[in-house]
Amino acid sequence: MPTQRFLIDRYDPADDRAYEQEFSVDYEPGQTVLDCLNIIRWEQDGTLSLRMSCRHAICGSCVVKINGRSGLACQTQVPAAAGRGDPIRIGPQGNQTVIKDLVVDSHKFMEQFERAETWLQPHEEQEPPVREYRQDKDEFDHWQHASTCIHCGACYSDCTVAAVDPKFLGPAALAKAYRFVMDSRDSRKQERLEALSRMHGGIWDCTRCFMCVEACPKDVLPMDAIMELRTEAIKAGVTNNHGTRHHKAFAGGVAKRGRLDEATLPILSAGFGPGAIPEMIGYTPGAIRMLKSRKLIAAARRHGASKEGRREIRRLFDEVADEKHHHDVNREAFGTQYAEALRT
């Protein structure tokens, strides 16, 4: 029977003390990280605190950091975890307050769903159906991936934006919001898109780091849902916000000239109304640094890419515009590309 070492991050709230503790577990083939944590708790140290329930990757309660990446302990095989680091390091979820050992306060994560109003709000004038509100199968196909979320918090735990902005709704809440935006039975699509576009921590605050896609154990593809929310918002005419202006200025400049125009990007992103004045004042220190470094002058001298280069960039823009919806995303291919990017 093989033996595996575990290095567990512990926290004692009574003494407000954080420390590491190492354990060794004899495990059998097929056992998971959760199995080993239970062996430690039942046979070696009964004070170890963790959450678990179904043990079948359904309840989502056993999410922990496994060698720095969030995942379901009941779904992660011991050899697979050891392949990413030995001893296997176990820690609590990120971006949430630790209560004790591997148990975190999930209140901040769950309240984001309430902020995003992730519940169906049917049309008031609609007659109640005899049995249930039916959803067309083709329409359901657009958002069914978002309906598989089990609220485990793995994506929120690894989210790089949530780490620095506690008001960010997070990948799970935004993916669930997308599920209702795309549901034809809901009556508030326009209102939802406007709120998600303009609120602090909404769809335009995602940095597209892909960490949520990697962490999600249910292939919800939350970042893809966020990108589609942005597309839906623009299609719905919700464009009077910083995120949309920045998107159009960034993409429009590259599509037109073949280069990013750093001199005009802040101005076009802020807009030209009275509300843009505070933001433009905030750009002043950066503009002064660009002037001192002669970066603005260098940017002005570049008239863009060559004619052939602009033609190729235009072709790429057209190709992306013709891309199909999220359900055609090859997650396996993306995972391979992501792993290769990490090695470079």
C-alpha positions as CSV (number, residue, x, y, z in Angstrom):
1,M,0.0,0.0,0.0
2,P,1.6,3.3,-1.1
3,T,2.1,6.2,1.4
4,Q,1.4,9.8,0.6
5,R,2.5,12.9,2.5
6,F,0.1,15.8,3.0
7,L,1.1,19.3,4.1
8,I,-2.1,20.9,5.5
9,D,-2.6,24.6,6.2
10,R,-4.2,24.8,9.7
11,Y,-5.8,27.7,11.5
12,D,-6.7,27.8,15.2
13,P,-9.3,30.6,15.8
14,A,-8.9,30.3,19.6
15,D,-5.3,31.4,19.4
16,D,-5.6,33.2,16.1
17,R,-2.7,31.0,14.9
18,A,-1.9,29.8,11.4
19,Y,0.5,26.9,10.9
20,E,1.4,24.0,8.7
21,Q,1.1,20.3,9.7
22,E,2.4,17.3,7.9
23,F,0.7,13.9,7.8
24,S,1.4,10.6,6.1
25,V,-1.4,8.4,4.8
26,D,-1.4,4.8,3.5
27,Y,-3.9,4.9,0.7
28,E,-5.4,2.3,-1.7
29,P,-5.7,2.8,-5.5
30,G,-8.8,4.7,-6.3
31,Q,-8.9,6.7,-3.2
32,T,-9.3,10.5,-3.4
33,V,-7.8,13.4,-1.5
34,L,-11.0,13.6,0.5
35,D,-10.6,9.9,1.5
36,C,-7.2,10.7,2.8
37,L,-8.3,13.8,4.7
38,N,-11.0,11.7,6.4
39,I,-8.3,9.1,7.3
40,I,-6.3,11.9,8.9
41,R,-9.3,13.3,10.8
42,W,-10.6,9.9,11.9
43,E,-7.3,8.1,12.7
44,Q,-4.6,10.8,13.3
45,D,-6.0,14.1,14.4
46,G,-9.6,14.6,15.2
47,T,-9.3,18.4,15.5
48,L,-8.8,18.8,11.7
49,S,-11.9,20.7,10.4
50,L,-13.2,20.4,6.8
51,R,-16.5,20.4,5.0
52,M,-17.9,17.4,3.1
53,S,-21.3,15.9,2.4
54,C,-22.1,13.8,-0.7
55,R,-18.6,12.6,-1.7
56,H,-19.8,12.3,-5.3
57,A,-19.0,15.8,-6.8
58,I,-22.6,17.0,-6.4
59,C,-22.8,19.1,-3.3
60,G,-19.6,21.1,-3.8
61,S,-18.9,21.4,-0.1
62,C,-15.4,19.8,-0.1
63,V,-13.6,22.4,-2.3
64,V,-10.1,23.1,-1.0
65,K,-6.8,24.3,-2.5
66,I,-4.9,21.3,-3.7
67,N,-1.3,22.3,-4.5
68,G,-2.4,25.9,-5.1
69,R,-5.4,25.2,-7.3
70,S,-9.0,24.9,-6.1
71,G,-10.9,21.7,-6.7
72,L,-13.2,19.1,-5.2
73,A,-11.3,16.9,-2.8
74,C,-13.8,14.1,-3.5
75,Q,-13.1,14.3,-7.3
76,T,-9.3,14.5,-7.1
77,Q,-7.4,11.2,-7.2
78,V,-4.3,11.1,-4.9
79,P,-1.8,10.2,-7.7
80,A,-3.1,13.1,-9.9
81,A,-2.7,15.5,-7.0
82,A,0.8,14.2,-6.2
83,G,1.8,14.7,-9.8
84,R,1.4,18.4,-9.3
85,G,3.5,18.4,-6.1
86,D,4.8,16.1,-3.4
87,P,3.9,16.4,-0.6
88,I,0.4,17.3,-1.5
89,R,-0.4,20.7,-0.1
90,I,-3.9,21.3,1.1
91,G,-5.3,24.7,2.0
92,P,-8.7,26.5,2.5
93,Q,-10.4,28.2,-0.4
94,G,-9.1,31.6,-1.4
95,N,-10.8,35.0,-1.3
96,Q,-12.9,34.0,1.7
97,T,-12.3,34.3,5.5
98,V,-11.0,31.1,7.1
99,I,-13.1,30.0,10.1
100,K,-11.0,27.0,11.1
101,D,-8.5,24.9,9.2
102,L,-10.1,24.1,5.8
103,V,-13.5,25.6,6.7
104,V,-14.2,29.1,5.2
105,D,-17.0,31.6,5.7
106,S,-18.9,31.4,2.3
107,H,-21.2,34.3,3.0
108,K,-19.3,36.7,0.8
109,F,-19.4,34.2,-2.1
110,M,-23.1,33.4,-1.7
111,E,-24.3,37.1,-1.4
112,Q,-23.0,37.8,-4.9
113,F,-25.8,35.6,-6.3
114,E,-28.3,37.9,-4.5
115,R,-26.6,41.0,-5.8
116,A,-26.9,39.5,-9.3
117,E,-30.6,38.6,-8.7
118,T,-30.1,35.1,-9.9
119,W,-33.7,34.0,-9.8
120,L,-36.4,33.8,-12.5
121,Q,-38.7,36.8,-12.8
122,P,-41.5,35.7,-15.2
123,H,-43.6,38.1,-17.3
124,E,-46.4,39.5,-15.1
125,E,-49.0,39.4,-17.9
126,Q,-48.3,35.8,-18.7
127,E,-51.0,33.3,-17.7
128,P,-49.7,30.7,-15.3
129,P,-49.2,27.4,-17.1
130,V,-51.1,24.2,-16.1
131,R,-47.9,22.4,-15.1
132,E,-44.7,24.3,-15.5
133,Y,-43.1,27.2,-17.5
134,R,-41.7,25.4,-20.6
135,Q,-38.3,26.3,-22.2
136,D,-37.7,25.7,-25.9
137,K,-34.9,23.1,-26.3
138,D,-32.9,25.2,-28.8
139,E,-33.0,28.2,-26.4
140,F,-32.1,26.0,-23.5
141,D,-29.0,24.9,-25.4
142,H,-27.6,28.5,-25.1
143,W,-27.5,28.4,-21.3
144,Q,-27.7,24.8,-20.2
145,H,-23.9,24.8,-19.4
146,A,-24.5,27.6,-16.8
147,S,-27.3,25.6,-15.1
148,T,-24.8,22.9,-14.0
149,C,-23.2,25.1,-11.4
150,I,-23.2,23.5,-8.0
151,H,-22.1,26.7,-6.1
152,C,-18.9,25.0,-4.9
153,G,-17.0,28.3,-5.1
154,A,-13.9,26.8,-6.8
155,C,-14.0,29.5,-9.5
156,Y,-14.4,32.3,-6.9
157,S,-11.6,30.9,-4.9
158,D,-9.1,31.1,-7.8
159,C,-10.5,34.4,-9.3
160,T,-7.8,37.0,-9.6
161,V,-10.2,39.9,-9.6
162,A,-12.1,38.8,-6.5
163,A,-8.7,38.7,-4.8
164,V,-8.3,42.4,-5.1
165,D,-11.9,43.6,-5.4
166,P,-14.4,42.3,-2.8
167,K,-17.3,43.9,-4.8
168,F,-16.6,41.8,-7.9
169,L,-19.6,39.5,-8.4
170,G,-17.3,36.7,-9.4
171,P,-17.5,34.0,-12.1
172,A,-20.2,31.8,-10.5
173,A,-22.7,34.6,-9.9
174,L,-22.1,36.1,-13.4
175,A,-22.5,32.7,-15.0
176,K,-25.8,32.2,-13.2
177,A,-26.9,35.7,-14.2
178,Y,-26.2,34.8,-17.8
179,R,-28.4,31.7,-17.3
180,F,-31.4,34.1,-16.6
181,V,-30.5,36.7,-19.2
182,M,-30.7,34.0,-21.9
183,D,-33.9,32.4,-20.5
184,S,-36.8,33.5,-22.6
185,R,-39.2,32.9,-19.7
186,D,-37.5,35.8,-17.8
187,S,-39.0,39.3,-18.1
188,R,-36.0,41.4,-17.1
189,K,-33.3,40.7,-19.7
190,Q,-32.7,44.4,-20.6
191,E,-32.7,45.5,-16.9
192,R,-30.3,42.7,-16.0
193,L,-27.9,43.7,-18.8
194,E,-28.0,47.3,-17.8
195,A,-27.3,46.5,-14.1
196,L,-24.6,44.0,-14.8
197,S,-22.9,46.5,-17.3
198,R,-22.9,49.5,-15.0
199,M,-22.5,48.2,-11.5
200,H,-19.1,48.0,-9.7
201,G,-18.0,44.4,-10.0
202,G,-20.1,43.6,-13.0
203,I,-19.3,42.0,-16.4
204,W,-16.7,44.5,-17.5
205,D,-14.4,43.9,-14.4
206,C,-13.4,40.4,-15.5
207,T,-9.8,40.3,-16.7
208,R,-10.2,37.1,-18.7
209,C,-7.5,35.2,-16.8
210,F,-9.2,31.8,-17.5
211,M,-8.6,30.7,-13.9
212,C,-12.3,30.1,-13.3
213,V,-12.6,27.9,-16.4
214,E,-9.7,25.7,-15.1
215,A,-11.1,25.5,-11.6
216,C,-14.7,24.7,-12.4
217,P,-15.4,20.9,-11.8
218,K,-18.7,21.0,-13.9
219,D,-17.6,22.6,-17.2
220,V,-19.8,25.7,-16.5
221,L,-17.3,27.8,-18.6
222,P,-18.0,30.9,-16.5
223,M,-15.6,33.2,-18.3
224,D,-17.3,32.3,-21.6
225,A,-20.7,33.2,-20.1
226,I,-19.2,36.6,-19.0
227,M,-18.0,37.3,-22.5
228,E,-21.4,36.5,-23.9
229,L,-23.0,38.8,-21.4
230,R,-20.8,41.6,-22.8
231,T,-21.9,40.7,-26.3
232,E,-25.6,40.6,-25.3
233,A,-25.3,44.0,-23.5
234,I,-23.7,45.7,-26.6
235,K,-26.4,44.1,-28.9
236,A,-29.1,45.5,-26.5
237,G,-27.7,49.0,-26.7
238,V,-26.2,49.1,-23.2
239,T,-23.1,51.0,-24.3
240,N,-22.9,54.1,-22.1
241,N,-20.4,52.6,-19.7
242,H,-16.6,52.5,-19.3
243,G,-16.3,48.8,-20.2
244,T,-18.1,49.1,-23.5
245,R,-16.2,52.2,-24.5
246,H,-12.9,50.7,-23.6
247,H,-13.8,47.5,-25.6
248,K,-14.7,49.5,-28.7
249,A,-11.8,51.8,-28.5
250,F,-9.3,49.0,-28.0
251,A,-10.7,46.7,-30.7
252,G,-11.6,49.6,-33.1
253,G,-8.1,51.0,-32.9
254,V,-6.4,47.7,-33.6
255,A,-8.8,46.8,-36.4
256,K,-8.3,50.2,-38.1
257,R,-4.5,50.8,-37.7
258,G,-3.2,47.4,-36.8
259,R,-1.8,48.8,-33.6
260,L,-3.1,49.8,-30.1
261,D,-3.3,53.5,-29.9
262,E,-2.3,54.1,-26.3
263,A,-2.6,57.9,-26.6
264,T,-6.4,57.9,-27.4
265,L,-7.4,54.8,-25.6
266,P,-7.9,56.4,-22.1
267,I,-9.8,59.4,-23.7
268,L,-12.2,57.2,-25.7
269,S,-12.7,54.8,-22.7
270,A,-13.6,57.7,-20.4
271,G,-16.0,59.3,-22.8
272,F,-16.6,63.0,-23.3
273,G,-19.4,63.8,-20.9
274,P,-19.1,65.7,-17.6
275,G,-18.9,62.4,-15.7
276,A,-15.6,61.7,-17.5
277,I,-13.8,64.5,-15.9
278,P,-12.8,62.7,-12.6
279,E,-11.6,59.7,-14.6
280,M,-9.5,61.9,-17.0
281,I,-8.0,63.6,-14.0
282,G,-7.0,60.2,-12.7
283,Y,-5.2,59.5,-15.9
284,T,-3.0,62.6,-15.6
285,P,-0.1,61.0,-13.7
286,G,0.2,58.2,-16.2
287,A,0.0,60.7,-19.1
288,I,2.8,62.7,-17.6
289,R,5.0,59.6,-17.2
290,M,4.3,58.7,-20.9
291,L,5.3,62.2,-21.9
292,K,8.5,62.1,-19.9
293,S,9.4,58.7,-21.4
294,R,8.6,60.0,-24.9
295,K,6.2,57.1,-25.3
296,L,3.4,59.2,-26.6
297,I,5.8,60.7,-29.2
298,A,6.9,57.2,-30.3
299,A,3.3,56.1,-30.5
300,A,2.4,59.1,-32.7
301,R,5.2,58.3,-35.1
302,R,3.8,54.8,-35.7
303,H,1.1,55.1,-38.3
304,G,0.1,51.5,-37.8
305,A,0.8,48.2,-39.3
306,S,1.7,47.7,-43.0
307,K,-1.1,47.3,-45.5
308,E,-0.6,43.6,-45.6
309,G,-0.6,43.5,-41.8
310,R,-3.8,45.5,-41.5
311,R,-5.4,43.2,-44.1
312,E,-4.5,40.1,-42.0
313,I,-5.7,41.7,-38.8
314,R,-9.0,42.6,-40.5
315,R,-9.3,39.0,-41.6
316,L,-8.8,37.8,-38.0
317,F,-11.5,40.2,-36.7
318,D,-13.9,38.9,-39.3
319,E,-13.1,35.3,-38.4
320,V,-13.7,35.9,-34.7
321,A,-17.0,37.7,-35.5
322,D,-18.1,34.5,-37.2
323,E,-17.3,32.2,-34.3
324,K,-20.1,30.0,-33.0
325,H,-21.5,30.1,-29.5
326,H,-20.1,28.8,-26.2
327,H,-21.3,25.2,-26.7
328,D,-18.9,24.8,-29.5
329,V,-15.9,25.6,-27.2
330,N,-13.4,22.7,-27.2
331,R,-12.6,22.7,-23.5
332,E,-10.0,19.9,-23.8
333,A,-8.1,21.9,-26.5
334,F,-8.3,25.0,-24.3
335,G,-6.9,23.1,-21.3
336,T,-3.9,21.9,-23.4
337,Q,-3.2,25.4,-24.6
338,Y,-3.5,26.8,-21.1
339,A,-1.1,24.2,-19.7
340,E,1.4,25.0,-22.4
341,A,1.1,28.7,-21.7
342,L,1.9,28.1,-18.0
343,R,5.1,26.3,-19.0
344,T,6.4,29.1,-21.2
